[in-house]
Amino acid sequence: MKKIFHFGLLLSASLFVLAACNQKADFDYYYYEPQDYALLSKYLNLPSKPDNYATRLPQHIAARGLSARPVDNNKAILGRVLFYDKKLSKDGKVSCASCHKQELAFSDDKPVSRGVFDRVGTRNSIALGSVLNFSAYYGTDLFGPSGIPFFWDNRAPTASEQNLATMANPVEMAMSHADIVSAVSAQPYYAPLFRMAYGDERVTIERVSESIANFVNAIGSYRSKFDREAERTMGNNVWSNLEASNFSGFTAAENRGKALYLQNCASCHSQLQERPVSLLANNGLDATTDDPGVGGITKKQSEMGTFKVPLLRNIALTAPYMHDGRFATLEEVIDHYSTGIKAHPNLSPQLKSGNQPRRFNFTDQQKSDLIAFLHTLTDETVLTDKRFSNPFK
């Protein structure tokens, strides 16, 4: 009798564990209500459970004091859909992704992008894939005055303000706040996504902007050949002499190019491509100011003709180059710095020799080596990461 009793307890316990496992499986599978997921699946290719948008930066970057801030997965998923939705533009033909193509490291292959009704912009679209990770150092809502602002002229302090300005720009998407709320509210697939992100279906401009910001803040590029070699060589040794040490996984040309980059370029663009050293600079594209850049926002004479200093991650994929897209190739860019720097009144000190523009006078071999190094900054992962891909069917 005692054996039967014990067997009964064991059977009951087993059934309880099995039931608990089934409940967990059901919970995992039915993250979305079945009817909601069926609705979403009519329009979108989204997984049944939310993607994880958490970012862990490699040690050689973390050792420099940078870390990725938390991103809300549900808001990032909603932001992903909004980022790719052309219904958020006045003519229904343009989305954020139209000028930030994932396969091009979220850049555009035109000198200046075209917006609604084929209107031509004034500046080259900055490659989102040039940034290590937006949540690590971009945006004054996270970092106070040390946060790096958005746009070539640094006029938007946060990702939210950036995307609102882009959607409202009459050349880019030409949508008022009311237009955006109306367009989002009209699409049936947004109701389940807003419920998951905010607990109800209410569409507001603040929620739209915050969700896009969560998606953008999750984007990052830190898996290039350069990163792998830096991690292996440096680890958490922030004082490692990058210039003196060759990377064992680099070719001879790539190592020579790395040395040239560190000697001549890193003082503005940074050694490890982790955070730009300078917030703004004039790099001598012209002798006079046509586009005022940062100075057009701050009204400071000393900042006329200056622009954001980007990192160079994925630079081989993001042609054409400069704020106006004037250079079609990396060769043209290096030729500019070699012999083409102009004597602008606000020319950055790093590009001066006395009071004259500096002439780096790179040899053909040095130019080739620099380009070989710049190709090591390509991160193939970010180009195909499904978390950042177009979710629309």
Beta strands, then each sheet from edge to edge (+ up, - down):
strand 1: 280-281
strand 2: 307-308
strand 3: 352-353
strand 4: 356-357
sheet 1: 1+ 2-
sheet 2: 3+ 4-
end
